[in-house]
Amino acid sequence: MKYVTSEEGLPSSIYIGLMSGTSLDGVDGVLVRLPVAAGEPMALLGTAYVPFNEALRSEAAQLQQAGDNEIHREASLANALAHAYAACVSQLLTALSTPHPRTAVRAIGVHGQTIRHRPELGFTRQTNNPALLAELTGIDVIADFRSRDVAAGGQGAPLVPAFHRAIFAHAGQCRVVANIGGISNISVLGEDGTTIGFDTGPGNVLMDYWIGRHQHRSYDADGAWAAQGIVNTALLQRLMAEPFLGLPPPKSTGRDLFHTDWLQTHLQHFPTIAAVDVQATLCAFTAHSLAQAIVRNATQAETVYVCGGGAYNATLMRSLQAALTEAGSDAQVQSTAQLGVAPEHVEALAFAWLAQQFCLRQPGNLPAVTGAHGSRILGALYPA
């Protein structure tokens, strides 16, 4: 394994991972020392979070759909994102005591902000300006991880199962890692060493939209509002009839499918339903679509470890446990914190790991997960 050498003369295994997801809340960043040899531990050196301001959130949300002057607006958003990412990096670097912290970091792995995901048409678009980020930070940037997998015939998502396998797998156990961000996805870590993974449907995206519309809040903290409502079983059945949920993996989705118009199409059949009951039903929809995917693809799972913002939604966690039990699964729902990794840090760590894979010229995808024609080195380098 070859690494660029730091000023101290030691192999640099320190990476930064940055993730901003479909929830559009902000940037999660990690500073991590990754293993350079088998059996070495991963060491989390620092974490940071930079919230998006309302203007950035609004523009990113609007660019999910076609509109006027998109090229200019996307470029402006990419610049704003680069500055938010740079602010996160600046916070992370304070965790290093070396007099030249930037030279101690091998590379930044940054996901960018997804505004289109259409692998069936041969493209996925993560808005970002990695050249500007390299200029602002003075650190090599690895970005655009999904495009290479899509070019190889894959979905370009999810990319995290390879990382989940690397840090969460346990010999002789079948584990599921469920990431509940804006969209939900699972990684099934088979006891025989196999790994499958795919997007299961919405995570928080519809709940966030609904509470924003009716209570002017960006998310339902702890699922408190959903807990006050009653699940409408007829509406839940309509939502669960969405064809995507029945497709076999590999598959991926996003706001291109689960958007406000999609929800309104279903709600028009329930003109008198209370807003709080819609929230309760959307929470149940996320839980039931996840549980359905787990039961169909991980019958031997002992534990479902949840990461992403959904892990902090107690109502959703209880609903997921109930849905699994109702479906006949014995799997217990826990947070990835039980494995030593805070839920909000998992995806950022994954993109630090993917940056390391790029630097080592090692594949970052799992063809069995994405459907790509083979293993591929993911990402593009923007030198400092």
C-alpha positions in Angstrom: 0.0 0.0 0.0 1.4 3.4 -1.0 0.6 6.6 0.8 1.8 10.2 0.3 4.2 11.1 3.0 3.5 14.0 5.4 6.0 16.6 6.6 6.7 14.5 9.7 8.0 11.7 7.4 5.2 9.3 8.4 2.7 7.7 6.0 -0.4 9.9 5.9 -3.5 7.9 6.6 -5.6 10.8 7.8 -8.6 11.7 5.7 -11.5 14.1 5.9 -15.0 12.9 4.9 -17.8 15.3 4.1 -21.4 14.4 3.5 -24.5 16.5 2.8 -27.5 14.4 2.0 -31.1 14.6 0.8 -32.3 16.0 4.1 -30.6 19.3 3.1 -29.8 20.1 6.7 -26.1 20.8 6.5 -22.6 19.2 6.2 -21.4 16.4 8.5 -17.6 16.2 8.5 -15.1 13.8 10.1 -11.4 13.7 10.5 -10.3 10.1 10.7 -7.1 8.0 10.7 -7.9 5.0 8.5 -6.1 1.7 8.8 -3.0 1.2 6.7 -2.7 -2.6 7.4 -5.1 -5.4 8.2 -6.2 -5.4 11.8 -5.5 -1.8 12.6 -8.3 0.2 14.1 -10.0 3.3 12.7 -9.4 6.3 14.8 -11.9 9.2 14.7 -9.9 12.3 15.4 -12.5 15.0 15.1 -16.1 15.8 13.9 -17.8 19.0 12.8 -21.2 20.1 11.5 -22.0 23.2 9.5 -25.7 23.9 9.0 -27.0 25.2 5.7 -28.6 28.6 5.8 -32.2 28.9 4.5 -31.2 30.3 1.1 -28.9 27.4 0.4 -31.5 24.9 1.6 -34.2 26.5 -0.5 -32.1 26.6 -3.7 -30.9 23.0 -3.3 -34.5 21.9 -2.9 -35.7 23.9 -5.9 -33.0 22.4 -8.1 -34.5 19.0 -7.5 -37.0 19.9 -10.2 -36.6 21.5 -13.6 -36.7 25.2 -13.6 -35.5 28.4 -15.2 -31.8 29.4 -15.5 -30.7 26.1 -14.0 -27.1 26.2 -15.2 -26.4 29.5 -13.5 -28.3 28.5 -10.4 -26.5 25.2 -10.1 -23.1 26.8 -10.5 -23.9 29.4 -7.8 -25.1 26.6 -5.5 -21.9 24.6 -6.1 -19.8 27.6 -5.1 -21.9 28.1 -1.9 -21.6 24.4 -1.1 -17.8 24.6 -1.5 -17.6 27.4 1.0 -19.8 25.5 3.4 -17.5 22.4 3.0 -14.4 24.6 3.5 -15.9 25.9 6.7 -16.4 22.4 7.9 -12.8 21.4 7.0 -11.5 24.4 8.9 -13.3 23.3 12.0 -11.9 19.7 11.6 -8.3 20.8 11.2 -8.3 22.3 14.7 -8.3 18.7 16.0 -4.7 18.3 14.7 -1.9 19.5 16.9 0.7 19.5 14.2 1.9 23.0 13.1 1.0 22.3 9.5 -2.4 20.4 9.8 -3.3 20.7 6.1 -0.2 18.7 5.1 -1.1 15.9 7.5 -4.4 15.2 5.6 -4.0 13.0 2.6 -7.3 14.0 1.0 -10.8 15.2 1.4 -13.6 12.8 0.2 -16.7 14.8 -0.5 -20.0 13.5 -1.8 -21.6 16.8 -3.0 -25.3 17.5 -3.1 -27.5 15.2 -5.2 -29.9 17.2 -7.4 -30.6 14.5 -10.0 -30.3 10.8 -9.8 -31.4 9.0 -13.0 -29.2 5.9 -13.5 -31.8 4.5 -15.8 -30.9 7.4 -18.2 -27.1 6.9 -17.5 -26.4 9.9 -15.2 -26.4 11.1 -11.7 -25.6 14.7 -10.6 -24.0 15.7 -7.4 -23.6 19.5 -7.3 -20.2 20.6 -6.0 -17.2 22.7 -6.9 -14.3 20.5 -5.8 -11.8 22.7 -7.6 -12.8 25.6 -5.5 -12.8 23.4 -2.4 -9.2 22.4 -3.1 -8.3 26.0 -3.6 -10.0 27.1 -0.3 -8.5 24.3 1.8 -5.1 23.6 0.2 -5.9 19.8 0.4 -6.4 17.3 -2.4 -10.1 16.7 -3.0 -11.6 13.4 -4.3 -15.2 13.9 -5.5 -17.8 12.6 -8.0 -17.8 9.1 -6.7 -21.1 7.9 -8.2 -20.5 8.7 -11.9 -18.0 5.9 -12.6 -20.3 3.2 -11.3 -23.2 4.6 -13.4 -20.9 4.6 -16.5 -20.2 0.9 -15.8 -23.9 0.2 -15.9 -24.6 0.5 -12.2 -27.0 2.5 -10.1 -24.2 4.6 -8.6 -26.0 4.0 -5.2 -25.8 3.0 -2.5 -22.0 3.2 -2.2 -21.8 2.8 1.6 -22.3 -1.0 1.8 -18.6 -1.7 1.0 -17.7 0.6 3.9 -20.4 -1.0 6.1 -18.9 -4.4 5.4 -15.4 -3.2 6.2 -16.3 -1.8 9.7 -19.5 -3.4 10.9 -19.4 -7.0 9.6 -19.1 -9.8 12.2 -18.1 -13.3 11.4 -21.0 -15.8 11.9 -23.7 -13.1 12.2 -26.1 -11.6 9.7 -26.4 -7.9 10.3 -28.3 -5.2 8.6 -27.2 -1.6 8.6 -30.1 0.8 7.8 -29.2 4.3 6.8 -32.2 6.6 7.3 -31.4 10.0 5.8 -33.7 11.7 3.4 -33.9 8.4 1.6 -33.4 5.0 3.3 -31.0 2.3 2.3 -29.9 -1.0 3.8 -26.7 -3.0 3.7 -27.2 -6.7 4.4 -23.9 -8.1 5.8 -24.3 -11.9 5.4 -22.7 -14.3 7.8 -21.1 -16.0 4.8 -19.3 -12.7 3.8 -21.8 -11.7 1.1 -23.1 -8.2 0.9 -26.2 -6.8 -0.7 -27.6 -3.3 -0.5 -30.1 -1.0 -2.0 -32.4 2.0 -1.5 -35.6 0.9 0.2 -37.7 4.1 -0.2 -38.2 7.4 1.6 -36.5 8.1 4.9 -37.1 11.5 6.3 -37.8 13.4 3.1 -41.6 13.3 3.1 -41.9 13.8 6.9 -39.6 16.8 6.7 -41.6 18.3 3.8 -44.9 17.7 5.7 -43.9 19.2 9.0 -42.3 22.1 7.2 -45.5 22.9 5.4 -47.8 22.6 8.4 -45.6 23.6 11.4 -42.8 25.5 9.7 -40.1 23.3 11.2 -37.3 21.6 9.3 -37.8 18.2 10.8 -40.0 16.3 13.4 -37.7 16.2 16.4 -37.8 12.8 18.0 -40.9 12.1 15.9 -43.0 14.0 18.6 -45.6 15.3 16.1 -46.0 11.9 14.4 -46.5 10.3 17.8 -49.6 12.5 18.3 -51.3 11.2 15.2 -53.1 8.0 14.2 -51.8 6.0 11.3 -54.3 5.9 8.4 -54.2 2.3 7.3 -55.8 3.0 3.9 -53.3 5.7 3.1 -50.5 3.5 4.3 -51.6 0.7 2.0 -51.7 3.2 -1.0 -48.2 4.3 -0.2 -46.9 0.8 0.2 -48.3 -0.1 -3.3 -45.6 2.1 -4.9 -44.1 -0.1 -7.6 -40.5 0.8 -6.7 -40.8 -1.0 -3.4 -41.5 -4.3 -5.1 -38.6 -4.1 -7.5 -35.7 -6.5 -6.9 -32.2 -5.0 -6.2 -30.1 -3.5 -7.4 -32.1 -0.3 -7.3 -31.8 3.3 -6.1 -34.1 6.2 -5.8 -34.3 9.8 -4.5 -36.3 13.0 -4.7 -36.8 12.3 -8.4 -39.5 9.8 -7.3 -40.5 10.6 -3.7 -41.3 14.3 -4.0 -44.2 16.5 -3.0 -46.3 15.9 -6.2 -46.0 12.1 -5.6 -47.4 12.6 -2.1 -50.1 14.9 -3.1 -51.3 12.4 -5.7 -52.0 10.0 -2.9 -53.4 12.5 -0.5 -56.1 13.7 -3.0 -58.0 10.5 -2.1 -58.1 11.6 1.6 -59.4 15.2 1.5 -60.4 15.2 5.2 -57.4 13.6 6.8 -55.8 15.5 9.6 -52.3 16.8 9.0 -50.9 15.1 12.1 -52.3 11.8 10.9 -50.5 12.2 7.6 -47.3 12.7 9.6 -48.0 9.5 11.6 -48.7 7.6 8.4 -45.5 8.9 6.7 -43.5 7.7 9.7 -45.1 4.3 9.4 -44.5 4.3 5.7 -40.7 4.7 6.2 -40.7 2.0 8.9 -42.9 -0.5 6.9 -41.0 -0.1 3.6 -37.7 -0.6 5.5 -39.1 -3.6 7.4 -40.4 -5.1 4.1 -37.0 -4.9 2.5 -35.2 -6.4 5.5 -37.6 -9.3 5.8 -37.4 -10.1 2.1 -33.6 -9.9 1.9 -32.2 -10.6 5.4 -34.3 -13.3 7.0 -31.5 -14.4 9.3 -30.7 -10.9 10.5 -30.1 -10.7 14.3 -29.8 -7.0 14.5 -30.7 -3.9 12.5 -28.2 -1.1 13.2 -29.6 2.3 12.2 -27.6 5.3 11.2 -28.4 8.7 9.8 -30.8 11.2 11.3 -33.6 8.7 11.6 -31.7 7.0 14.4 -32.6 9.9 16.6 -36.3 9.7 15.8 -37.6 7.6 18.7 -41.1 7.3 17.2 -39.6 6.0 13.9 -37.3 3.5 15.7 -40.2 2.1 17.7 -42.3 1.9 14.5 -39.5 0.0 12.7 -39.2 -2.5 15.5 -42.9 -3.0 15.5 -43.1 -3.4 11.8 -40.3 -6.0 11.9 -42.0 -8.0 14.6 -45.3 -7.8 12.8 -43.6 -9.2 9.7 -42.2 -12.2 11.7 -38.6 -11.0 12.1 -36.7 -11.5 15.4 -34.2 -8.8 14.5 -33.6 -6.1 17.1 -33.3 -2.5 16.2 -30.4 -0.6 17.6 -28.3 2.5 16.8 -24.8 2.2 15.2 -23.7 3.9 18.4 -23.8 0.4 19.9 -21.0 -0.4 17.5 -19.0 2.6 18.5 -19.9 4.9 15.6 -22.4 7.8 16.1 -25.3 7.6 13.5 -24.6 11.0 12.1 -20.9 10.2 11.3 -21.3 6.9 9.4 -21.8 8.4 5.9 -19.1 11.0 6.2 -16.7 8.2 7.4 -17.8 6.2 4.3 -16.6 9.0 2.0 -13.3 9.4 3.8 -12.9 5.6 3.2 -13.8 6.0 -0.4 -11.2 8.7 -0.8 -8.6 6.4 0.7 -9.7 3.7 -1.8 -9.2 6.1 -4.6 -5.7 7.1 -3.4 -4.8 3.4 -3.1 -6.3 2.8 -6.6 -8.6 0.2 -5.1 -12.3 -0.3 -6.1 -14.9 1.5 -4.1 -18.1 -0.2 -5.4 -19.7 -3.6 -5.0 -21.1 -4.8 -8.3 -23.5 -7.1 -6.5 -24.9 -4.0 -4.8 -25.0 -1.4 -7.6 -25.3 -3.7 -10.6 -22.2 -2.3 -12.3 -20.4 -4.5 -14.8 -17.4 -4.9 -12.4 -15.4 -3.3 -9.7 -14.3 0.2 -10.4 -12.1 2.9 -8.8 -14.5 5.7 -7.9 -13.9 9.4 -7.8 -12.0 12.2 -9.5 -8.9 14.0 -8.1 -8.7 17.8 -7.8 -5.2 18.5 -6.6 -4.5 21.2 -4.1 
